[in-house]
Amino acid sequence: MTEVHSNWMKFALKEAEKAFDANEVPVGCVIVYENKIIAKAYNQVEMLTDPTAHAEMMALTSAFDYLKTKQLKGCSMYVTLEPCSMCAGALVLAKLENLYFGSYDVKAGACGSVLNITTNTSLNHNINVYGGILDAECSSLLRAFFSEKRNNSIN
């Protein structure tokens, strides 16, 4: 992937670091439209006691508000972890144009790893999907978070 995509993913990583600091699973997300970040978010599941408060869902809400529309045509999302089925479904409904993600999620990823919702031709919209953007950095943050969780549960 190009340097441009890596640069946008670095903004998503900054959001993921905020989640890490808030004791949330470190997933961050930004949505770009016309070469400008119009929404950014990080996981807030624990903080809001809401299992739907994934970074992608929070960013979608902000982007809809910014653009005053329910469709994100011409928008690209950069997220540090492959979206789950809930988020992937929401991205299809939002008619997102491009999805760029960092780490593959072999347990719950719905953009090619476990399921493939975003490019399912039976649905009314397909998204251009690109995975593995800054994968090492994104994976490292996730590993550090879960390692810390395991160490704290042992002590």
trRosetta pair geometry for C-beta under 8 A, 3 or more apart (Angstrom, degrees):
i j d omega theta_ij theta_ji phi_ij phi_ji
1 5 4.2 -74 163 69 122 142
1 6 6.4 145 101 -45 108 82
1 100 7.3 102 -137 -143 154 123
1 130 6.3 110 -92 160 123 136
1 132 7.7 167 -14 90 120 85
1 133 5.3 -24 37 -105 163 92
2 5 5.3 102 60 7 73 96
2 6 7.3 -132 107 0 43 90
3 6 5.4 -55 -149 40 39 115
3 7 6.2 44 152 -25 69 103
4 7 5.8 -55 -153 32 29 112
4 8 6.8 25 152 -15 63 103
5 8 5.8 -51 -149 36 35 108
5 9 6.3 37 152 -20 65 106
5 78 7.4 170 -164 -105 71 121
5 100 5.5 -151 -159 -144 112 159
5 130 7.3 -53 -154 105 154 145
5 133 5.5 -104 143 -129 110 134
6 9 5.6 -55 -148 37 32 113
6 10 6.7 43 150 -29 64 98
6 133 6.4 -159 -90 -171 56 95
6 134 5.8 119 -137 -52 79 104
7 10 5.6 -45 -155 21 34 116
7 11 7.5 36 148 -17 59 95
8 11 5.8 -49 -166 27 42 112
8 12 7.0 40 141 -15 67 102
8 30 6.3 -141 -179 77 86 128
8 32 5.8 -56 -135 -42 135 145
8 37 7.8 162 -139 -79 89 98
8 76 7.4 12 162 108 166 122
8 78 4.5 174 131 -41 105 159
8 100 7.1 80 89 70 124 145
9 12 5.2 -50 -154 37 45 115
9 13 6.3 52 146 -24 70 99
9 78 5.0 -137 -88 -175 58 126
9 80 7.3 116 -166 -92 89 68
9 100 6.6 -103 -73 126 102 120
9 102 6.1 126 -160 -75 125 99
9 133 4.6 -167 -70 133 152 117
9 134 4.6 172 121 15 141 129
9 138 7.6 -71 177 -56 118 117
10 13 5.3 -46 -147 32 37 117
10 14 6.8 45 150 -24 62 96
10 134 7.1 146 -66 -68 64 164
11 14 5.6 -44 -155 26 36 115
11 15 7.0 36 146 -15 61 100
11 28 8.0 -145 125 136 53 125
11 30 4.7 12 109 -27 117 156
11 37 6.2 -128 159 -85 161 145
11 40 6.7 -96 154 -112 107 129
11 78 7.0 83 65 82 95 138
12 15 5.6 -52 -158 34 39 113
12 16 6.5 42 144 -22 67 103
12 28 4.5 154 176 106 60 95
12 29 5.5 15 -134 -108 103 21
12 30 5.0 -121 -72 4 78 92
12 40 7.7 -152 -98 -138 54 93
12 78 4.5 -136 -37 118 136 97
12 79 5.9 -158 -155 -111 142 24
12 80 5.2 179 135 -47 111 85
12 102 7.3 -167 101 -32 132 118
13 16 5.2 -49 -147 35 38 116
13 17 6.5 45 152 -23 65 99
13 28 6.1 161 -95 56 9 135
13 80 5.9 114 -88 -93 60 124
13 102 7.6 98 -75 -72 92 152
13 134 6.8 -74 -55 122 130 150
13 137 6.0 -22 -113 135 145 124
13 138 6.7 -115 -97 -85 97 73
13 141 7.1 170 -150 -27 90 154
14 17 5.7 -48 -152 30 33 114
14 18 7.0 39 146 -21 60 98
14 28 6.6 179 69 169 44 167
15 18 5.5 -48 -159 27 39 115
15 19 6.9 40 145 -18 65 99
15 28 2.7 143 85 -152 92 117
15 29 6.2 -88 93 30 155 40
15 30 6.7 171 -15 -50 140 84
15 40 5.4 -153 -79 176 133 100
15 41 6.3 66 -165 91 140 21
15 42 4.2 -172 165 -65 87 97
15 55 6.6 112 134 -143 128 128
15 80 7.8 -163 73 -18 94 121
16 19 5.5 -49 -155 32 40 114
16 20 6.5 46 146 -23 67 101
16 26 4.3 71 176 168 88 86
16 27 5.7 -34 -112 -146 95 8
16 28 3.3 -106 -40 -6 66 106
16 42 6.1 171 -87 -125 30 111
16 55 7.6 -28 -84 -83 71 159
16 80 4.6 9 -63 -2 143 163
16 138 7.2 142 -25 -131 177 75
16 141 5.6 80 133 127 127 158
17 20 5.3 -45 -148 32 38 118
17 21 6.4 38 153 -17 65 104
17 26 6.8 34 -81 -149 27 120
17 28 7.2 -12 10 -40 57 144
17 141 7.0 -98 -80 -135 68 138
18 21 5.7 -55 -150 39 32 111
18 22 6.3 21 153 -10 65 112
18 28 6.9 98 35 -95 94 119
18 42 4.8 179 77 2 105 161
19 22 5.7 -66 -147 46 31 105
19 24 4.0 -86 -168 80 85 109
19 25 6.5 -28 154 84 129 38
19 26 4.6 157 86 -117 109 49
19 27 6.1 -7 40 41 172 47
19 28 6.2 -155 -4 -63 118 82
19 42 3.8 -149 -51 166 101 122
19 43 4.6 65 -134 45 137 88
19 44 7.6 -114 -113 -62 92 54
19 55 7.1 -66 -61 -72 142 116
20 23 7.9 33 175 -73 30 23
20 24 7.3 -83 -58 60 21 66
20 26 4.0 14 -61 -88 89 122
20 141 6.3 -102 -65 -174 139 104
20 144 7.6 20 -139 93 135 111
20 145 5.6 -120 -121 -87 93 112
22 42 7.5 131 30 106 132 131
22 44 7.5 -23 119 -110 151 69
22 46 7.7 169 135 67 95 113
22 47 6.2 -21 165 -58 128 127
23 46 6.4 -72 106 79 91 157
24 27 7.9 -88 130 30 102 75
24 42 6.7 124 84 138 139 103
24 43 4.3 -176 154 97 124 101
24 44 6.3 -51 -106 -95 158 31
24 45 6.3 135 -143 36 105 81
24 46 5.4 -155 -97 25 80 109
24 47 6.6 -44 -68 -16 123 102
25 43 5.2 -17 65 79 79 171
25 45 7.1 17 20 27 102 128
25 142 7.5 22 -172 -127 84 86
25 145 6.6 121 -136 135 48 154
26 42 7.6 -32 -148 -163 50 116
26 43 7.3 -136 -107 26 12 121
26 80 7.2 -49 132 94 78 152
26 141 4.8 -109 109 146 145 111
26 142 6.1 -147 63 -83 100 56
26 145 5.0 -170 -1 -52 112 147
27 42 6.6 150 86 -157 54 68
27 43 4.7 75 50 -35 94 113
27 54 6.8 -23 90 -164 141 82
27 55 4.6 -142 116 -2 94 133
27 79 6.7 16 180 -178 98 96
27 80 5.4 -164 -143 61 57 104
27 81 4.8 -67 -115 20 111 118
28 40 7.5 2 -178 -173 96 90
28 41 7.3 177 -152 95 59 42
28 42 4.6 -27 -102 -100 76 90
28 43 7.9 -89 -69 -6 46 75
28 55 5.6 -167 -129 -139 20 152
28 79 7.2 -173 95 -144 41 58
28 80 5.2 56 46 -11 73 123
29 39 7.9 -11 118 117 95 94
29 40 6.8 171 93 -150 57 51
29 41 5.3 -10 61 61 100 81
29 42 7.2 168 18 -86 74 41
29 55 3.9 144 -2 142 112 109
29 56 5.3 162 -92 -80 166 52
29 58 7.5 139 55 64 125 91
29 59 4.4 -109 108 -24 120 150
29 77 6.3 -11 -166 -171 105 100
29 78 6.8 160 -152 85 54 53
29 79 4.2 -6 -104 -102 94 87
29 80 7.3 -114 -66 1 59 77
30 37 5.0 -49 -171 -133 120 113
30 39 6.8 159 -157 89 50 57
30 40 4.6 -11 -104 -101 80 86
30 59 6.9 -162 -118 -133 17 140
30 77 7.4 166 87 -152 42 54
30 78 5.1 -2 57 56 87 101
31 37 7.1 109 70 -154 46 63
31 38 5.6 -55 96 62 95 87
31 39 4.2 18 37 53 112 102
31 40 7.5 -149 18 -67 68 47
31 59 5.2 147 -22 163 108 115
31 60 7.5 115 -56 -85 148 43
31 62 7.5 166 29 83 125 100
31 63 4.5 -30 83 -79 159 135
31 72 7.0 -76 -165 -151 134 141
31 75 5.5 4 -179 -179 104 121
31 76 7.1 162 -156 83 57 42
31 77 5.2 -25 -102 -99 78 73
31 78 7.8 -175 -83 20 31 69
32 35 6.9 10 178 -118 110 17
32 36 6.7 151 -153 71 71 29
32 37 5.7 -44 -95 -91 72 52
32 38 7.1 133 -126 8 21 84
32 75 6.7 151 76 -159 45 68
32 76 4.8 -16 59 62 99 94
32 77 7.8 179 18 -83 74 25
32 78 6.9 41 -11 -8 111 107
33 36 6.2 -34 71 63 64 82
33 38 4.8 3 23 -13 111 136
33 63 7.5 131 -28 -148 127 107
33 66 8.0 169 28 110 141 129
33 67 6.9 135 -59 -76 176 121
33 72 7.6 -118 -81 -162 118 86
33 74 6.1 69 -141 115 89 95
33 75 4.8 -35 -82 -102 93 84
33 76 7.8 171 -72 22 48 67
34 74 7.2 20 -48 150 75 121
37 40 5.9 17 172 -49 126 107
38 62 7.4 166 130 127 72 94
38 63 5.4 83 105 -120 110 78
38 66 4.5 167 176 114 106 162
38 67 6.8 44 164 -46 153 93
38 75 7.5 -80 41 -123 130 116
39 59 4.4 123 131 -165 117 75
39 60 7.4 134 131 -57 164 12
39 61 7.9 150 -146 69 141 50
39 62 3.6 142 -132 95 109 112
39 63 4.0 -83 -15 -57 144 79
39 66 6.2 -142 -57 -3 93 138
40 59 6.3 -11 -133 -111 12 104
40 62 7.3 -60 31 87 36 161
41 44 7.7 -78 -179 -13 100 111
41 55 4.9 162 105 -158 91 65
41 56 7.7 -159 75 -45 123 10
41 57 8.0 -104 110 71 156 49
41 58 3.5 174 -169 99 154 112
41 59 4.1 -141 19 -57 116 76
41 62 6.4 173 -48 1 114 135
42 55 5.0 -22 -138 -104 25 107
42 58 7.5 -33 46 63 27 148
43 53 6.8 98 -166 117 56 82
43 54 5.9 -26 -110 -139 82 46
43 55 5.0 -54 -52 -43 60 87
44 47 4.5 -61 -166 52 82 118
44 48 4.9 58 133 -6 102 111
44 50 7.4 16 105 54 86 105
44 53 4.3 -82 76 153 81 127
44 58 6.3 85 16 -69 116 148
45 48 6.8 -75 -141 50 15 89
45 49 7.8 48 163 -113 52 16
45 50 6.3 -126 -137 74 51 57
45 51 5.9 36 -144 -116 109 36
45 53 4.9 174 -82 66 48 99
45 54 7.0 24 -59 -72 104 53
46 49 7.1 13 -167 -75 29 52
47 53 7.5 -122 60 125 87 156
48 53 4.6 128 53 -65 134 163
50 53 4.2 87 85 -26 106 111
52 57 5.6 -138 161 160 81 176
52 86 6.6 -131 -124 165 81 149
53 57 6.5 -126 -132 75 23 125
53 58 6.2 43 -165 -57 68 109
54 57 4.8 90 56 7 81 103
54 58 7.0 -154 89 -5 40 88
54 83 7.8 103 144 -137 148 83
54 84 7.0 -143 -97 27 162 115
54 86 7.0 139 5 89 142 119
54 87 5.4 -86 94 -70 150 122
55 58 5.9 -60 -148 39 29 110
55 59 6.1 25 157 -17 66 110
55 79 6.2 148 97 -137 123 106
55 80 7.8 30 62 26 165 94
56 59 5.8 -59 -147 39 28 109
56 60 6.3 34 154 -26 64 104
56 77 6.8 49 -130 -175 92 147
56 79 5.7 -10 -76 -97 97 150
56 83 5.5 39 -47 -111 163 115
56 87 4.0 72 73 -149 147 125
56 90 6.9 140 129 73 112 128
56 91 6.9 -53 179 -59 130 105
57 60 5.7 -48 -148 29 31 115
57 61 6.8 33 154 -19 61 102
57 86 7.4 -21 -63 130 123 110
57 87 6.2 -108 -46 -103 83 86
57 90 6.2 65 -100 59 79 175
58 61 6.0 -53 -157 31 31 112
58 62 6.8 28 149 -14 63 107
59 62 5.6 -57 -151 39 36 112
59 63 6.1 35 153 -20 70 107
59 77 6.9 121 111 -132 141 108
59 79 7.9 -150 23 -85 153 104
60 63 5.7 -59 -147 38 30 109
60 64 6.3 32 156 -21 67 104
60 72 7.5 -99 -135 -41 79 141
60 90 5.9 -82 -59 147 172 124
60 91 7.6 -128 -88 -85 128 61
60 94 5.9 -121 -144 -76 117 156
61 64 5.9 -52 -148 33 29 111
61 65 6.5 28 153 -17 62 108
62 65 5.7 -59 -152 38 31 112
62 66 6.2 32 152 -22 66 108
63 66 5.5 -52 -144 35 33 113
63 67 6.1 9 165 2 68 111
63 72 5.8 23 136 -103 136 122
63 75 6.5 76 -169 -144 142 160
63 94 8.0 63 88 -169 128 141
64 67 6.5 -69 -141 51 24 93
64 68 7.8 82 164 -92 55 10
64 69 6.5 -122 -147 78 66 45
64 70 5.9 23 -136 -107 117 44
64 72 7.6 -79 -75 -63 68 96
64 94 7.5 -107 -71 -130 104 113
65 68 7.3 17 -173 -73 27 51
67 72 7.1 144 28 -107 160 67
67 75 7.9 -93 -47 -61 153 132
69 72 7.6 158 95 -70 108 46
70 94 7.0 -125 161 -124 62 66
71 94 6.2 152 -130 -177 41 52
71 95 4.5 0 -151 47 98 124
72 75 3.8 -58 171 34 100 138
72 94 4.7 20 9 153 108 106
72 95 6.1 168 48 79 63 69
72 96 4.8 3 82 -94 122 63
72 97 7.2 -123 119 -7 83 77
73 95 5.5 -16 -65 122 77 117
73 97 6.2 78 -155 -54 43 104
74 97 5.7 72 -65 -23 10 144
75 96 5.8 -74 83 -137 100 73
75 97 5.8 144 55 18 46 98
75 98 7.6 -146 110 39 44 76
76 96 7.6 102 -115 -179 26 98
76 97 6.3 -57 -72 74 65 97
76 98 3.9 -15 -114 71 92 109
76 99 7.4 -173 -159 -75 66 25
76 100 6.4 27 174 -1 109 106
77 91 6.8 -96 15 -122 152 121
77 96 5.8 -21 -10 -158 114 144
77 98 7.2 -176 27 97 60 61
77 99 5.2 -8 61 -117 100 69
77 100 7.0 -174 92 33 52 67
78 100 4.8 -15 -107 74 72 106
78 101 7.6 163 -159 -88 45 39
78 133 7.1 -80 -144 89 97 151
79 82 7.8 128 96 -93 111 14
79 83 6.3 60 80 -58 156 89
79 99 7.4 -24 19 -164 107 90
79 100 7.6 149 23 85 60 56
79 101 5.0 -21 72 -111 83 87
79 102 7.2 -118 109 5 47 86
80 101 7.1 31 118 -162 5 72
80 102 4.3 -11 -156 21 50 136
80 103 6.6 22 154 12 68 93
80 134 7.9 -56 -127 88 78 110
80 138 4.3 179 -169 -133 88 112
80 141 7.2 -31 174 61 146 136
80 142 7.9 171 136 -47 114 106
81 101 6.5 -25 117 -171 14 115
81 102 6.3 -32 -64 60 36 95
81 103 5.1 -20 -112 62 67 100
81 105 5.6 63 176 -56 98 115
81 109 7.9 -130 162 -93 80 96
81 138 6.6 175 -66 171 63 122
81 142 6.9 98 -83 -74 121 138
82 101 4.8 117 -87 126 52 157
82 103 6.6 -101 -9 99 83 58
82 104 5.2 32 -25 -138 137 41
82 105 4.2 -142 60 10 106 94
82 109 3.7 14 110 -128 135 114
82 110 7.5 161 148 33 99 47
82 111 5.1 -145 -163 42 98 110
82 112 7.2 -105 -146 46 138 89
82 113 5.8 99 113 -6 165 127
82 131 6.3 6 -87 -121 106 121
83 87 3.7 -124 -162 96 113 121
83 88 4.6 150 108 -58 119 76
83 91 6.6 108 77 -15 175 136
83 99 7.3 -70 0 -164 125 141
83 101 6.8 -135 -15 -84 74 145
83 109 7.2 86 68 -144 37 65
83 110 6.0 -61 106 53 78 92
83 111 5.6 77 48 -29 88 119
83 118 7.7 98 60 -51 124 125
84 87 5.2 88 51 18 70 101
84 88 6.7 -134 97 -6 31 95
84 105 7.2 -57 -77 95 69 158
84 108 4.9 -18 -115 146 96 111
84 109 7.1 -90 -95 -106 45 27
84 110 5.6 59 173 -1 28 114
85 88 5.7 -54 -135 40 29 111
85 89 6.1 33 162 -21 63 107
85 108 7.4 -100 -10 -180 84 82
85 110 4.1 142 -80 -77 56 154
85 115 5.9 39 -90 49 100 149
85 117 6.1 123 -136 -35 67 144
86 89 6.1 -61 -155 35 24 110
86 90 6.6 21 152 -16 61 108
87 90 5.6 -55 -149 37 34 112
87 91 6.4 37 152 -23 67 103
87 110 7.4 151 61 49 79 122
88 91 5.6 -51 -149 32 32 114
88 92 6.7 34 152 -18 63 102
88 110 3.9 -130 5 100 150 116
88 111 5.6 -168 -106 -63 124 82
88 115 7.4 180 63 94 161 112
88 117 3.9 113 129 66 126 129
88 118 5.2 -100 -159 -49 103 89
89 92 5.8 -53 -153 33 33 111
89 93 6.4 31 151 -16 66 106
89 110 7.7 -28 -29 129 76 152
89 117 5.7 -70 -67 175 64 151
90 93 5.6 -55 -147 39 34 112
90 94 6.1 31 154 -17 67 110
91 94 5.7 -58 -144 41 30 110
91 96 4.6 -46 -169 17 86 134
91 99 6.3 34 -176 -77 154 131
91 118 6.3 -12 91 -106 127 102
91 127 6.0 -7 137 -56 115 157
92 95 7.5 29 176 -74 34 39
92 96 7.6 -63 -71 28 24 91
92 117 6.3 -109 -29 147 136 98
92 118 6.2 -156 -66 -115 98 52
92 120 7.9 -18 -104 42 151 100
92 123 5.5 -28 -174 155 144 150
92 124 7.8 117 165 58 103 71
92 125 5.2 156 -167 74 74 102
92 126 7.7 -7 -125 -97 97 26
92 127 6.6 -111 -90 -25 66 111
93 125 7.8 163 -78 39 16 133
95 125 5.0 -118 -109 -137 73 161
96 99 6.2 68 121 -60 134 91
96 127 5.4 18 86 -115 93 124
97 127 7.0 124 153 -138 14 75
97 128 6.6 -1 154 23 64 104
98 127 6.8 146 -112 -177 17 87
98 128 4.7 -27 -109 71 73 105
98 129 7.9 168 -160 -79 55 31
98 130 7.3 1 -173 8 99 107
99 111 6.5 -118 111 -136 146 148
99 118 6.1 -71 23 -149 149 155
99 127 5.1 45 -6 147 111 132
99 128 7.1 171 25 85 67 52
99 129 4.9 -10 67 -111 105 72
99 130 7.1 173 92 29 57 65
100 130 4.9 -13 -110 70 74 103
100 131 7.9 172 -158 -85 46 30
100 133 5.0 27 171 -9 104 152
101 104 7.8 108 108 -83 118 46
101 111 6.7 120 8 68 145 153
101 129 7.7 -11 8 -164 103 89
101 130 7.6 163 23 88 61 55
101 131 5.2 -16 66 -116 92 73
101 132 7.9 53 89 -7 68 31
101 133 6.7 151 89 30 21 100
102 131 7.9 -7 90 -162 7 66
102 132 7.3 26 -167 -152 32 12
102 133 5.5 -78 -93 73 55 72
102 134 5.3 -45 -123 78 104 82
102 135 5.6 157 177 -97 69 44
102 137 7.1 -88 -152 75 134 82
102 138 3.0 117 143 -37 143 164
102 139 7.3 -156 142 -32 106 67
103 135 5.6 112 -90 -146 55 73
103 138 4.4 -149 -27 113 94 116
103 139 4.6 132 -99 -71 123 77
103 142 6.2 -58 8 2 169 146
104 109 5.8 -40 -174 -56 66 166
104 112 7.5 -75 -133 85 107 104
104 113 5.1 141 -178 -80 99 127
104 131 5.8 59 -78 174 88 139
104 132 7.0 -3 -39 -70 96 75
104 135 7.4 1 -7 -131 79 119
105 108 5.1 -44 143 62 125 71
105 109 3.5 148 65 -55 86 93
105 113 5.6 -178 73 47 55 160
105 114 7.5 -52 105 -7 84 108
106 109 6.6 -2 -64 10 21 117
106 113 5.2 -127 -101 -175 43 127
106 114 7.1 118 -173 -54 35 90
107 114 7.0 -8 139 -57 15 136
108 113 8.0 33 72 86 27 126
108 114 6.2 -44 -137 11 12 149
109 112 6.6 -35 135 61 119 62
109 113 3.2 58 70 37 128 127
109 114 5.3 136 61 8 64 89
109 115 7.5 -168 108 39 53 67
110 113 7.7 -48 -41 48 20 85
110 114 6.4 -40 -80 66 53 94
110 115 4.2 -7 -131 69 74 108
110 116 7.1 178 176 -85 53 16
110 117 4.7 13 157 4 108 114
110 118 7.3 120 122 -19 79 88
111 116 6.7 53 -165 -129 21 59
111 117 7.0 -56 -82 46 53 79
111 118 4.8 17 -123 9 85 132
111 119 7.8 85 -157 -4 65 93
111 129 5.2 -176 180 -146 112 146
111 131 6.9 153 108 -68 116 117
112 116 5.2 53 -87 -102 44 97
112 118 7.8 -45 -35 44 81 111
112 119 7.7 37 -72 21 88 121
112 129 6.6 175 -33 122 121 146
112 131 6.5 -119 49 -23 142 145
116 119 5.5 -41 165 53 107 91
116 120 6.0 143 109 -61 78 82
117 120 5.6 -39 -148 -8 32 122
117 123 7.3 59 -176 -31 68 153
118 126 6.9 86 153 -158 58 60
118 127 4.3 -60 -174 47 103 113
118 129 5.2 99 106 -60 141 131
119 126 5.1 53 -130 -153 52 107
119 127 6.7 -98 -67 53 67 65
119 129 6.1 -98 -41 7 113 124
120 123 4.8 74 86 -2 99 107
120 126 7.3 -168 51 -101 40 90
121 126 6.7 -6 -93 -69 55 130
123 126 7.0 132 75 -69 102 66
130 133 6.6 61 121 -43 101 110
131 135 7.8 57 155 -82 76 112
132 135 4.5 -30 -153 -50 61 126
133 138 7.9 70 87 -20 64 137
134 137 4.5 -33 169 40 101 117
134 138 5.7 106 109 -23 87 97
135 138 5.9 -64 -143 43 28 108
135 139 5.8 24 163 -17 68 113
136 139 6.0 -58 -142 40 23 108
136 140 6.1 30 157 -27 61 110
137 140 5.7 -53 -146 30 27 115
137 141 6.8 26 157 -17 61 103
138 141 6.2 -57 -157 32 30 108
138 142 6.8 24 150 -13 63 108
139 142 5.7 -60 -151 40 35 111
139 143 6.1 35 154 -20 71 107
140 143 5.7 -54 -144 37 29 111
140 144 6.3 31 156 -20 64 106
141 144 5.8 -52 -147 35 29 112
141 145 6.5 32 154 -21 62 106
142 145 5.7 -55 -151 33 31 113
142 146 6.5 16 159 -7 66 108
143 146 6.2 -64 -146 44 28 100
143 147 5.9 32 157 -22 66 112
144 147 5.7 -55 -142 38 27 114
144 148 6.3 30 157 -20 62 107
145 148 5.9 -60 -155 35 26 110
145 149 6.5 27 149 -19 63 106
146 149 5.3 -47 -145 34 39 117
146 150 6.4 40 154 -19 67 101
147 150 5.8 -53 -149 36 31 109
147 151 6.3 29 153 -17 64 108
148 151 5.7 -55 -145 39 30 111
148 152 6.2 28 157 -18 65 109
149 152 6.0 -59 -146 38 27 109
149 153 6.4 22 157 -18 63 108
150 153 5.9 -59 -148 36 30 108
150 154 6.6 30 154 -21 64 106
151 154 5.8 -56 -151 32 32 111
151 155 6.6 22 157 -13 65 109
152 155 6.0 -58 -144 39 32 106
